[in-house]
Each structure stands twice: as C-alpha cells, then as structure tokens.
Amino acid sequence: MRNKSIIAVSILIAASLLLNACSSSGAPAPAATDSSSSGGQQLSGTITVSGAFALYPMMTVWADEFTKLHPDVQFDVQGGGAGKGMTDTLAGAVDIGMISRSIKPEEEAQGAFWVPVAKDAVFPVVSQGNPVLSDLVAKGISQDTFKKIFITGELKTWGEVVGRPEVKDEIHVYTRSDSCGAADQWALFSGGKVQADLQGIGVNGEPALVDTVAKDPLGIGFSNLNSVFDMTSGKPVQGVVVPPVDINADGKADPNEYFQSKADAVKVIADGTYPSPPARFENLATKGKPTGLALAFIQWILTDGQKLLDQAGYVPLTADQQAQALAKLK
C-alpha cells in the first residue's frame, strides 16, 4: 500500500513539472524595448516639458515617436518661451526645459544642466503689404540697418531704410514682450546685448508676433524658423515675407541672402552662411544632470531622434557635437 502511495505522488510531481514546462514554453515573450535609450528596460511614466516656441514643433514630433517605441510613456509639452522653460526647470515644475539660447552662468549656478539637441535660426519678417517691398527684395537689409531700426531707433521711415527719402511711411517695430531666446538672439545680431535692448511694441508669444506683422503693412519683426515658414508648403506663412539679409553689406540681395522657402533657410544655417547669432543651438535643460526617464529620452533625442530633424526643418548636430553632448550626460 505504501509503494502505491509513493508511485501516485511521483506521478503527480512529474505531471506538475510537465505542465509548468509547457506553460513556460508557450508564454508570450516580454515586450521589446529600445535598448539604446532605455538600457533594455521597459519605460513608463510621464515627461513634462516647457519652454521655447522655437523647439516646440520638434519636441512634439520627438514625443510622438518616443511614445510609439514606449507606449507606457506619456508627455505633457507646453510652449511659453525660453524664459518660462528655464524658470519651470529650475523650480522643478517640469522635467525638461526647451531653451533657444545660451544658458546663463547664473542659471548654471542654480543647478541648470544642459545639452544642445539641434540648430536653427531667427529671421526677420515684414508684411507682404510693405510699401517698399520691391526695394527690400532687391537690396536686402544689412546688419547695421537692423541696428538702426531695432536698437538705436535712428531710422524712422521705410524710405530711409531703402534710400528713398520721398517715402514717409513710418516703420512699426515689433518685438517680444515675453522672455525668449529669439529676442535674445535678435538683439545680439542687431548690435545689442540682451532682449531688453530691443525697441518696439512688445507682443506676447511667437505666433502672435508673426500675425501682428502680417496684418500691419508698416510692420517689421523677427521670429524662429518654424514660425516664419509654413510646415506644409515650406513657404513663408501667409501675410509675411522674409526680407533678404544683406550679410556681406554690399547693398544688394545675393541669391544666398534671400530665403524664399524653408529649404533655402535650412541650407544657409547648415553650411554656416547665415550668421550666428541669429543662428543658434537649441538646448534642453534639466535641474541637475538628468536621470531615469528624462535621461533615456534625451539620449534617444541625441541618437535616433536626430534622424527626424531634417524632415521637420531643423539642422541636426554634427557627429562630434552629438558625441560631446552624449558624453556630457554620463
């Protein structure tokens, strides 16, 4: 009787082991992850981002693509300008700030850590209804002329800009009222030092500034690459023209100084023809060196994410710049 019990128990153990083996071999494999950005671990959680309008369109593309790789990762991306992005970052209100200018020493002293992720530029805009538009297209506007419009205010009429004193139409200068990288860069290019050096009527936000200039035939302003050019057509947004920037100050608009499409603009940024400033790096900032989910996302942006920049109208980092940024994260 005892031998029969032992046999029965042995049969039950063998059956149990067999069932477990079948179960293991038939179980679905764990979900694949992007090991280049997550170290082989499944990512989940929410990444909060705020800041520069200049980088906002690209950030939404990156966020969408990263979510396709990691469905359990969610994003909250807000614009508001580079100033807001830095303020939110230092306050711990967001994980990542989009900063379309150089990081200031006082911000680094408060814990700001940053890496460049792309390059773009700020461009001037005038209305399609400008009274001397044909002259502007033929001659361009020199850096010194921009200084006399935006910094010193010496030039008051559009006739003075193009050398036609009989034209008395007043220049309406527009700038940004919110703290932003575009204004910082435009001030530096125009001969100032900081955003506050720019003269003009302050307009809050990048889209509003472009729209204001479009509706004012006497207006002039500035804005980022992806606000000046339409994302679909590649042409300047309706109502505005990007006047030629007379880079060599020879009094005429050369072909590489007149940007009639986004492709024209991206080319001169990439090859270094367009001056810097207002060409500049787009940066991502965190409070302290990033870790966890934020680190994985930024590493992905600096690797696979760079491949998406061209199609979105931004200029990727060079291989050396990517390597330096990635090394800084370690």
C-alpha positions as YAML, in Angstrom:
chain: A
units: angstrom
residues:
- id: 1
  name: MET
  ca: [0.00, 0.00, 0.00]
- id: 2
  name: ARG
  ca: [2.87, 2.31, 0.89]
- id: 3
  name: ASN
  ca: [4.55, 1.61, -2.51]
- id: 4
  name: LYS
  ca: [1.33, 2.53, -4.32]
- id: 5
  name: SER
  ca: [1.20, 5.88, -2.47]
- id: 6
  name: ILE
  ca: [4.81, 6.67, -3.42]
- id: 7
  name: ILE
  ca: [4.08, 5.88, -7.07]
- id: 8
  name: ALA
  ca: [1.00, 8.10, -7.01]
- id: 9
  name: VAL
  ca: [2.90, 11.05, -5.54]
- id: 10
  name: SER
  ca: [5.69, 10.61, -8.12]
- id: 11
  name: ILE
  ca: [3.17, 10.67, -10.95]
- id: 12
  name: LEU
  ca: [1.63, 13.91, -9.59]
- id: 13
  name: ILE
  ca: [5.06, 15.61, -9.31]
- id: 14
  name: ALA
  ca: [6.01, 14.56, -12.84]
- id: 15
  name: ALA
  ca: [2.70, 15.83, -14.19]
- id: 16
  name: SER
  ca: [3.15, 19.16, -12.41]
- id: 17
  name: LEU
  ca: [6.66, 19.61, -13.82]
- id: 18
  name: LEU
  ca: [5.43, 18.80, -17.31]
- id: 19
  name: LEU
  ca: [2.59, 21.33, -17.09]
- id: 20
  name: ASN
  ca: [4.97, 24.05, -15.86]
- id: 21
  name: ALA
  ca: [7.37, 23.36, -18.71]
- id: 22
  name: CYS
  ca: [4.58, 23.60, -21.27]
- id: 23
  name: SER
  ca: [3.34, 26.81, -19.70]
- id: 24
  name: SER
  ca: [6.80, 28.42, -19.84]
- id: 25
  name: SER
  ca: [7.45, 27.44, -23.44]
- id: 26
  name: GLY
  ca: [4.08, 28.79, -24.56]
- id: 27
  name: ALA
  ca: [4.18, 32.10, -22.70]
- id: 28
  name: PRO
  ca: [4.46, 35.29, -24.81]
- id: 29
  name: ALA
  ca: [7.88, 36.96, -24.89]
- id: 30
  name: PRO
  ca: [8.30, 40.20, -22.95]
- id: 31
  name: ALA
  ca: [7.62, 43.37, -24.94]
- id: 32
  name: ALA
  ca: [10.65, 44.57, -26.85]
- id: 33
  name: THR
  ca: [12.25, 47.81, -25.74]
- id: 34
  name: ASP
  ca: [14.58, 50.30, -27.34]
- id: 35
  name: SER
  ca: [17.79, 49.29, -25.61]
- id: 36
  name: SER
  ca: [19.66, 52.32, -27.00]
- id: 37
  name: SER
  ca: [17.58, 54.68, -24.89]
- id: 38
  name: SER
  ca: [16.36, 52.56, -22.01]
- id: 39
  name: GLY
  ca: [19.16, 50.15, -21.20]
- id: 40
  name: GLY
  ca: [16.86, 47.26, -22.11]
- id: 41
  name: GLN
  ca: [14.25, 48.18, -19.51]
- id: 42
  name: GLN
  ca: [10.59, 48.87, -20.25]
- id: 43
  name: LEU
  ca: [9.95, 52.59, -19.80]
- id: 44
  name: SER
  ca: [6.83, 54.09, -18.27]
- id: 45
  name: GLY
  ca: [5.77, 57.37, -16.72]
- id: 46
  name: THR
  ca: [5.17, 60.99, -17.73]
- id: 47
  name: ILE
  ca: [7.71, 63.50, -19.05]
- id: 48
  name: THR
  ca: [6.81, 67.17, -18.61]
- id: 49
  name: VAL
  ca: [8.38, 69.76, -20.91]
- id: 50
  name: SER
  ca: [8.00, 73.52, -21.35]
- id: 51
  name: GLY
  ca: [9.83, 76.39, -22.97]
- id: 52
  name: ALA
  ca: [10.94, 77.77, -26.32]
- id: 53
  name: PHE
  ca: [8.42, 78.09, -29.13]
- id: 54
  name: ALA
  ca: [11.37, 77.51, -31.48]
- id: 55
  name: LEU
  ca: [11.76, 73.90, -30.35]
- id: 56
  name: TYR
  ca: [8.11, 73.18, -29.59]
- id: 57
  name: PRO
  ca: [7.19, 71.74, -33.04]
- id: 58
  name: MET
  ca: [10.20, 69.42, -32.96]
- id: 59
  name: MET
  ca: [9.53, 68.35, -29.40]
- id: 60
  name: THR
  ca: [6.01, 67.24, -30.32]
- id: 61
  name: VAL
  ca: [7.47, 65.08, -33.11]
- id: 62
  name: TRP
  ca: [10.04, 63.56, -30.76]
- id: 63
  name: ALA
  ca: [7.39, 62.91, -28.12]
- id: 64
  name: ASP
  ca: [5.11, 61.14, -30.61]
- id: 65
  name: GLU
  ca: [7.91, 58.95, -31.94]
- id: 66
  name: PHE
  ca: [9.21, 58.08, -28.49]
- id: 67
  name: THR
  ca: [5.71, 57.07, -27.39]
- id: 68
  name: LYS
  ca: [5.50, 54.69, -30.36]
- id: 69
  name: LEU
  ca: [8.61, 52.96, -29.01]
- id: 70
  name: HIS
  ca: [7.43, 53.13, -25.41]
- id: 71
  name: PRO
  ca: [3.60, 53.13, -25.23]
- id: 72
  name: ASP
  ca: [3.63, 53.48, -21.45]
- id: 73
  name: VAL
  ca: [5.40, 56.85, -21.62]
- id: 74
  name: GLN
  ca: [3.23, 59.96, -21.74]
- id: 75
  name: PHE
  ca: [4.18, 63.58, -22.47]
- id: 76
  name: ASP
  ca: [2.95, 66.99, -21.37]
- id: 77
  name: VAL
  ca: [4.61, 69.52, -23.70]
- id: 78
  name: GLN
  ca: [3.92, 73.25, -23.37]
- id: 79
  name: GLY
  ca: [5.35, 76.34, -25.10]
- id: 80
  name: GLY
  ca: [5.68, 79.70, -23.41]
- id: 81
  name: GLY
  ca: [9.17, 80.85, -24.36]
- id: 82
  name: ALA
  ca: [12.71, 80.02, -23.27]
- id: 83
  name: GLY
  ca: [12.38, 82.16, -20.15]
- id: 84
  name: LYS
  ca: [9.40, 80.14, -18.94]
- id: 85
  name: GLY
  ca: [11.18, 76.90, -19.78]
- id: 86
  name: MET
  ca: [14.16, 77.83, -17.62]
- id: 87
  name: THR
  ca: [12.00, 79.15, -14.78]
- id: 88
  name: ASP
  ca: [9.92, 75.96, -14.78]
- id: 89
  name: THR
  ca: [13.03, 73.79, -14.89]
- id: 90
  name: LEU
  ca: [14.80, 75.49, -12.00]
- id: 91
  name: ALA
  ca: [11.59, 75.44, -9.96]
- id: 92
  name: GLY
  ca: [11.17, 71.70, -10.53]
- id: 93
  name: ALA
  ca: [7.83, 72.30, -12.25]
- id: 94
  name: VAL
  ca: [8.88, 70.35, -15.35]
- id: 95
  name: ASP
  ca: [11.37, 67.61, -16.13]
- id: 96
  name: ILE
  ca: [12.88, 69.30, -19.19]
- id: 97
  name: GLY
  ca: [13.09, 72.91, -20.36]
- id: 98
  name: MET
  ca: [13.41, 73.90, -24.03]
- id: 99
  name: ILE
  ca: [15.92, 76.75, -24.19]
- id: 100
  name: SER
  ca: [16.55, 78.51, -27.52]
- id: 101
  name: ARG
  ca: [19.58, 80.47, -26.37]
- id: 102
  name: SER
  ca: [22.80, 80.03, -24.43]
- id: 103
  name: ILE
  ca: [22.44, 79.05, -20.79]
- id: 104
  name: LYS
  ca: [23.42, 81.90, -18.49]
- id: 105
  name: PRO
  ca: [26.09, 81.49, -15.76]
- id: 106
  name: GLU
  ca: [23.60, 82.46, -13.06]
- id: 107
  name: GLU
  ca: [21.25, 79.71, -14.30]
- id: 108
  name: GLU
  ca: [24.04, 77.14, -14.15]
- id: 109
  name: ALA
  ca: [24.79, 78.36, -10.62]
- id: 110
  name: GLN
  ca: [21.19, 77.49, -9.70]
- id: 111
  name: GLY
  ca: [21.62, 73.94, -10.97]
- id: 112
  name: ALA
  ca: [20.75, 74.18, -14.66]
- id: 113
  name: PHE
  ca: [22.31, 71.35, -16.69]
- id: 114
  name: TRP
  ca: [22.02, 71.44, -20.46]
- id: 115
  name: VAL
  ca: [22.91, 69.81, -23.76]
- id: 116
  name: PRO
  ca: [22.38, 71.03, -27.36]
- id: 117
  name: VAL
  ca: [19.99, 68.94, -29.46]
- id: 118
  name: ALA
  ca: [19.52, 70.86, -32.74]
- id: 119
  name: LYS
  ca: [20.27, 74.08, -34.57]
- id: 120
  name: ASP
  ca: [18.02, 76.68, -36.17]
- id: 121
  name: ALA
  ca: [17.87, 80.47, -36.53]
- id: 122
  name: VAL
  ca: [15.83, 83.64, -36.14]
- id: 123
  name: PHE
  ca: [14.72, 85.52, -39.27]
- id: 124
  name: PRO
  ca: [13.31, 89.00, -39.88]
- id: 125
  name: VAL
  ca: [9.75, 89.36, -41.16]
- id: 126
  name: VAL
  ca: [7.85, 92.17, -42.87]
- id: 127
  name: SER
  ca: [4.32, 92.36, -44.22]
- id: 128
  name: GLN
  ca: [3.50, 91.38, -47.79]
- id: 129
  name: GLY
  ca: [1.88, 94.80, -47.99]
- id: 130
  name: ASN
  ca: [5.10, 96.69, -47.18]
- id: 131
  name: PRO
  ca: [5.23, 99.94, -49.24]
- id: 132
  name: VAL
  ca: [8.86, 99.38, -50.32]
- id: 133
  name: LEU
  ca: [8.83, 95.59, -50.58]
- id: 134
  name: SER
  ca: [10.33, 95.51, -54.08]
- id: 135
  name: ASP
  ca: [13.26, 97.64, -52.87]
- id: 136
  name: LEU
  ca: [13.78, 95.41, -49.84]
- id: 137
  name: VAL
  ca: [13.83, 92.30, -52.04]
- id: 138
  name: ALA
  ca: [16.36, 93.91, -54.39]
- id: 139
  name: LYS
  ca: [18.66, 95.44, -51.78]
- id: 140
  name: GLY
  ca: [18.16, 93.42, -48.62]
- id: 141
  name: ILE
  ca: [18.61, 94.80, -45.10]
- id: 142
  name: SER
  ca: [22.10, 94.97, -43.62]
- id: 143
  name: GLN
  ca: [23.06, 94.22, -40.02]
- id: 144
  name: ASP
  ca: [23.80, 97.92, -39.47]
- id: 145
  name: THR
  ca: [20.34, 98.83, -40.76]
- id: 146
  name: PHE
  ca: [18.73, 96.34, -38.37]
- id: 147
  name: LYS
  ca: [20.69, 98.03, -35.56]
- id: 148
  name: LYS
  ca: [19.30, 101.43, -36.55]
- id: 149
  name: ILE
  ca: [15.76, 100.01, -36.60]
- id: 150
  name: PHE
  ca: [15.73, 97.77, -33.53]
- id: 151
  name: ILE
  ca: [18.43, 99.15, -31.20]
- id: 152
  name: THR
  ca: [19.10, 102.86, -31.74]
- id: 153
  name: GLY
  ca: [15.83, 103.77, -33.44]
- id: 154
  name: GLU
  ca: [17.68, 106.10, -35.83]
- id: 155
  name: LEU
  ca: [15.65, 105.01, -38.85]
- id: 156
  name: LYS
  ca: [12.04, 106.12, -38.60]
- id: 157
  name: THR
  ca: [10.62, 105.61, -42.10]
- id: 158
  name: TRP
  ca: [10.70, 102.86, -44.68]
- id: 159
  name: GLY
  ca: [12.05, 105.37, -47.19]
- id: 160
  name: GLU
  ca: [15.15, 105.80, -45.03]
- id: 161
  name: VAL
  ca: [15.68, 102.04, -44.99]
- id: 162
  name: VAL
  ca: [15.88, 101.76, -48.80]
- id: 163
  name: GLY
  ca: [17.28, 105.20, -49.67]
- id: 164
  name: ARG
  ca: [14.07, 106.75, -50.92]
- id: 165
  name: PRO
  ca: [13.53, 109.86, -48.79]
- id: 166
  name: GLU
  ca: [10.25, 110.65, -50.56]
- id: 167
  name: VAL
  ca: [8.65, 107.62, -48.89]
- id: 168
  name: LYS
  ca: [7.46, 108.84, -45.49]
- id: 169
  name: ASP
  ca: [5.70, 105.69, -44.23]
- id: 170
  name: GLU
  ca: [6.64, 105.15, -40.59]
- id: 171
  name: ILE
  ca: [8.34, 101.90, -39.51]
- id: 172
  name: HIS
  ca: [6.30, 99.97, -36.95]
- id: 173
  name: VAL
  ca: [8.77, 97.91, -34.94]
- id: 174
  name: TYR
  ca: [7.56, 94.83, -33.07]
- id: 175
  name: THR
  ca: [9.43, 92.76, -30.52]
- id: 176
  name: ARG
  ca: [8.58, 90.12, -27.91]
- id: 177
  name: SER
  ca: [7.16, 91.08, -24.53]
- id: 178
  name: ASP
  ca: [7.80, 87.63, -23.05]
- id: 179
  name: SER
  ca: [11.30, 86.40, -22.19]
- id: 180
  name: CYS
  ca: [12.51, 84.33, -25.13]
- id: 181
  name: GLY
  ca: [15.58, 83.07, -26.92]
- id: 182
  name: ALA
  ca: [14.54, 84.53, -30.27]
- id: 183
  name: ALA
  ca: [14.62, 88.06, -28.88]
- id: 184
  name: ASP
  ca: [17.96, 87.45, -27.18]
- id: 185
  name: GLN
  ca: [19.47, 86.25, -30.44]
- id: 186
  name: TRP
  ca: [17.96, 89.07, -32.49]
- id: 187
  name: ALA
  ca: [19.25, 91.65, -30.02]
- id: 188
  name: LEU
  ca: [22.77, 90.23, -30.25]
- id: 189
  name: PHE
  ca: [22.66, 90.18, -34.06]
- id: 190
  name: SER
  ca: [21.32, 93.74, -34.19]
- id: 191
  name: GLY
  ca: [24.08, 95.17, -32.03]
- id: 192
  name: GLY
  ca: [22.52, 94.90, -28.58]
- id: 193
  name: LYS
  ca: [23.41, 92.64, -25.68]
- id: 194
  name: VAL
  ca: [20.12, 91.43, -24.22]
- id: 195
  name: GLN
  ca: [16.44, 91.26, -25.15]
- id: 196
  name: ALA
  ca: [15.71, 94.49, -23.25]
- id: 197
  name: ASP
  ca: [17.89, 96.41, -25.73]
- id: 198
  name: LEU
  ca: [15.31, 95.87, -28.49]
- id: 199
  name: GLN
  ca: [12.98, 98.75, -29.22]
- id: 200
  name: GLY
  ca: [9.42, 98.26, -30.43]
- id: 201
  name: ILE
  ca: [5.94, 97.29, -29.38]
- id: 202
  name: GLY
  ca: [6.02, 94.13, -27.27]
- id: 203
  name: VAL
  ca: [3.91, 91.18, -28.41]
- id: 204
  name: ASN
  ca: [3.44, 88.11, -26.22]
- id: 205
  name: GLY
  ca: [4.37, 84.88, -27.96]
- id: 206
  name: GLU
  ca: [5.89, 83.95, -31.28]
- id: 207
  name: PRO
  ca: [2.73, 83.17, -33.28]
- id: 208
  name: ALA
  ca: [1.15, 86.45, -32.19]
- id: 209
  name: LEU
  ca: [4.19, 88.48, -33.27]
- id: 210
  name: VAL
  ca: [4.20, 86.96, -36.76]
- id: 211
  name: ASP
  ca: [0.46, 87.50, -37.08]
- id: 212
  name: THR
  ca: [0.78, 91.13, -35.94]
- id: 213
  name: VAL
  ca: [3.42, 91.87, -38.58]
- id: 214
  name: ALA
  ca: [1.37, 90.12, -41.26]
- id: 215
  name: LYS
  ca: [-1.57, 92.40, -40.54]
- id: 216
  name: ASP
  ca: [0.47, 95.64, -40.43]
- id: 217
  name: PRO
  ca: [1.85, 96.80, -43.82]
- id: 218
  name: LEU
  ca: [4.36, 99.01, -41.98]
- id: 219
  name: GLY
  ca: [5.45, 96.34, -39.50]
- id: 220
  name: ILE
  ca: [8.78, 94.59, -39.02]
- id: 221
  name: GLY
  ca: [9.63, 91.89, -36.51]
- id: 222
  name: PHE
  ca: [11.51, 88.62, -36.15]
- id: 223
  name: SER
  ca: [10.73, 85.03, -35.41]
- id: 224
  name: ASN
  ca: [12.05, 81.48, -35.40]
- id: 225
  name: LEU
  ca: [12.50, 79.36, -38.50]
- id: 226
  name: ASN
  ca: [9.47, 77.16, -37.90]
- id: 227
  name: SER
  ca: [7.14, 80.08, -37.16]
- id: 228
  name: VAL
  ca: [8.21, 82.06, -40.21]
- id: 229
  name: PHE
  ca: [7.83, 79.19, -42.69]
- id: 230
  name: ASP
  ca: [4.74, 77.04, -43.14]
- id: 231
  name: MET
  ca: [5.35, 73.44, -42.09]
- id: 232
  name: THR
  ca: [3.40, 72.02, -45.06]
- id: 233
  name: SER
  ca: [4.27, 74.24, -48.01]
- id: 234
  name: GLY
  ca: [7.71, 75.35, -46.86]
- id: 235
  name: LYS
  ca: [6.87, 78.90, -47.95]
- id: 236
  name: PRO
  ca: [6.67, 81.91, -45.60]
- id: 237
  name: VAL
  ca: [3.43, 81.89, -43.63]
- id: 238
  name: GLN
  ca: [0.57, 83.79, -45.19]
- id: 239
  name: GLY
  ca: [0.92, 87.56, -44.97]
- id: 240
  name: VAL
  ca: [4.66, 87.81, -44.30]
- id: 241
  name: VAL
  ca: [7.86, 87.98, -46.31]
- id: 242
  name: VAL
  ca: [11.35, 87.18, -45.08]
- id: 243
  name: PRO
  ca: [13.34, 90.13, -46.43]
- id: 244
  name: PRO
  ca: [16.84, 89.34, -47.68]
- id: 245
  name: VAL
  ca: [19.54, 89.76, -45.04]
- id: 246
  name: ASP
  ca: [22.42, 91.61, -46.70]
- id: 247
  name: ILE
  ca: [25.07, 89.56, -44.94]
- id: 248
  name: ASN
  ca: [28.03, 90.98, -46.85]
- id: 249
  name: ALA
  ca: [26.65, 94.56, -46.71]
- id: 250
  name: ASP
  ca: [27.18, 95.19, -50.42]
- id: 251
  name: GLY
  ca: [23.82, 96.91, -50.87]
- id: 252
  name: LYS
  ca: [22.17, 94.14, -52.86]
- id: 253
  name: ALA
  ca: [20.43, 90.87, -52.13]
- id: 254
  name: ASP
  ca: [22.53, 87.95, -53.33]
- id: 255
  name: PRO
  ca: [20.80, 84.60, -54.04]
- id: 256
  name: ASN
  ca: [22.08, 83.07, -50.79]
- id: 257
  name: GLU
  ca: [20.75, 86.05, -48.80]
- id: 258
  name: TYR
  ca: [17.11, 85.77, -49.94]
- id: 259
  name: PHE
  ca: [15.19, 82.97, -48.22]
- id: 260
  name: GLN
  ca: [12.02, 82.24, -50.18]
- id: 261
  name: SER
  ca: [11.49, 78.79, -48.67]
- id: 262
  name: LYS
  ca: [12.34, 76.80, -45.59]
- id: 263
  name: ALA
  ca: [14.79, 74.76, -47.67]
- id: 264
  name: ASP
  ca: [16.67, 77.97, -48.52]
- id: 265
  name: ALA
  ca: [16.83, 78.91, -44.84]
- id: 266
  name: VAL
  ca: [17.91, 75.48, -43.61]
- id: 267
  name: LYS
  ca: [20.70, 75.34, -46.21]
- id: 268
  name: VAL
  ca: [22.34, 78.60, -45.06]
- id: 269
  name: ILE
  ca: [22.04, 77.57, -41.40]
- id: 270
  name: ALA
  ca: [23.62, 74.19, -42.08]
- id: 271
  name: ASP
  ca: [26.50, 75.49, -44.18]
- id: 272
  name: GLY
  ca: [27.24, 78.40, -41.83]
- id: 273
  name: THR
  ca: [26.42, 81.15, -44.35]
- id: 274
  name: TYR
  ca: [23.77, 82.62, -42.09]
- id: 275
  name: PRO
  ca: [25.44, 84.47, -39.19]
- id: 276
  name: SER
  ca: [25.41, 83.18, -35.63]
- id: 277
  name: PRO
  ca: [23.65, 84.88, -33.94]
- id: 278
  name: PRO
  ca: [20.87, 84.80, -35.06]
- id: 279
  name: ALA
  ca: [21.62, 81.17, -35.95]
- id: 280
  name: ARG
  ca: [21.86, 79.25, -32.68]
- id: 281
  name: PHE
  ca: [21.74, 75.90, -30.91]
- id: 282
  name: GLU
  ca: [18.51, 74.65, -29.39]
- id: 283
  name: ASN
  ca: [19.16, 73.25, -25.92]
- id: 284
  name: LEU
  ca: [17.40, 71.02, -23.42]
- id: 285
  name: ALA
  ca: [17.88, 71.86, -19.76]
- id: 286
  name: THR
  ca: [17.22, 69.93, -16.56]
- id: 287
  name: LYS
  ca: [17.75, 70.75, -12.91]
- id: 288
  name: GLY
  ca: [20.91, 68.81, -12.27]
- id: 289
  name: LYS
  ca: [22.10, 66.03, -14.54]
- id: 290
  name: PRO
  ca: [19.06, 64.10, -15.80]
- id: 291
  name: THR
  ca: [18.33, 60.58, -14.61]
- id: 292
  name: GLY
  ca: [15.77, 57.87, -15.28]
- id: 293
  name: LEU
  ca: [13.08, 58.56, -17.84]
- id: 294
  name: ALA
  ca: [14.26, 62.09, -18.71]
- id: 295
  name: LEU
  ca: [17.80, 60.81, -19.31]
- id: 296
  name: ALA
  ca: [16.59, 57.98, -21.55]
- id: 297
  name: PHE
  ca: [14.53, 60.42, -23.62]
- id: 298
  name: ILE
  ca: [17.36, 62.94, -24.06]
- id: 299
  name: GLN
  ca: [19.80, 60.16, -25.01]
- id: 300
  name: TRP
  ca: [17.31, 58.97, -27.63]
- id: 301
  name: ILE
  ca: [16.97, 62.53, -29.00]
- id: 302
  name: LEU
  ca: [20.75, 62.71, -29.37]
- id: 303
  name: THR
  ca: [20.87, 59.41, -31.26]
- id: 304
  name: ASP
  ca: [17.84, 58.11, -33.18]
- id: 305
  name: GLY
  ca: [15.94, 61.36, -32.66]
- id: 306
  name: GLN
  ca: [18.48, 63.28, -34.74]
- id: 307
  name: LYS
  ca: [17.22, 61.45, -37.84]
- id: 308
  name: LEU
  ca: [13.88, 63.28, -37.56]
- id: 309
  name: LEU
  ca: [15.31, 66.80, -37.61]
- id: 310
  name: ASP
  ca: [15.78, 67.20, -41.36]
- id: 311
  name: GLN
  ca: [12.20, 66.37, -42.25]
- id: 312
  name: ALA
  ca: [10.91, 68.79, -39.62]
- id: 313
  name: GLY
  ca: [13.06, 71.65, -40.91]
- id: 314
  name: TYR
  ca: [15.78, 71.74, -38.26]
- id: 315
  name: VAL
  ca: [19.52, 71.25, -38.62]
- id: 316
  name: PRO
  ca: [20.94, 68.14, -36.86]
- id: 317
  name: LEU
  ca: [24.05, 68.25, -34.73]
- id: 318
  name: THR
  ca: [27.31, 67.11, -36.29]
- id: 319
  name: ALA
  ca: [28.70, 63.73, -35.25]
- id: 320
  name: ASP
  ca: [31.22, 65.46, -32.98]
- id: 321
  name: GLN
  ca: [28.53, 67.62, -31.38]
- id: 322
  name: GLN
  ca: [26.36, 64.55, -30.74]
- id: 323
  name: ALA
  ca: [29.27, 62.71, -29.17]
- id: 324
  name: GLN
  ca: [30.13, 65.65, -26.92]
- id: 325
  name: ALA
  ca: [26.54, 66.02, -25.76]
- id: 326
  name: LEU
  ca: [26.20, 62.29, -25.01]
- id: 327
  name: ALA
  ca: [29.49, 62.32, -23.11]
- id: 328
  name: LYS
  ca: [28.27, 65.24, -21.03]
- id: 329
  name: LEU
  ca: [25.27, 63.15, -19.91]
- id: 330
  name: LYS
  ca: [27.47, 60.39, -18.45]
...
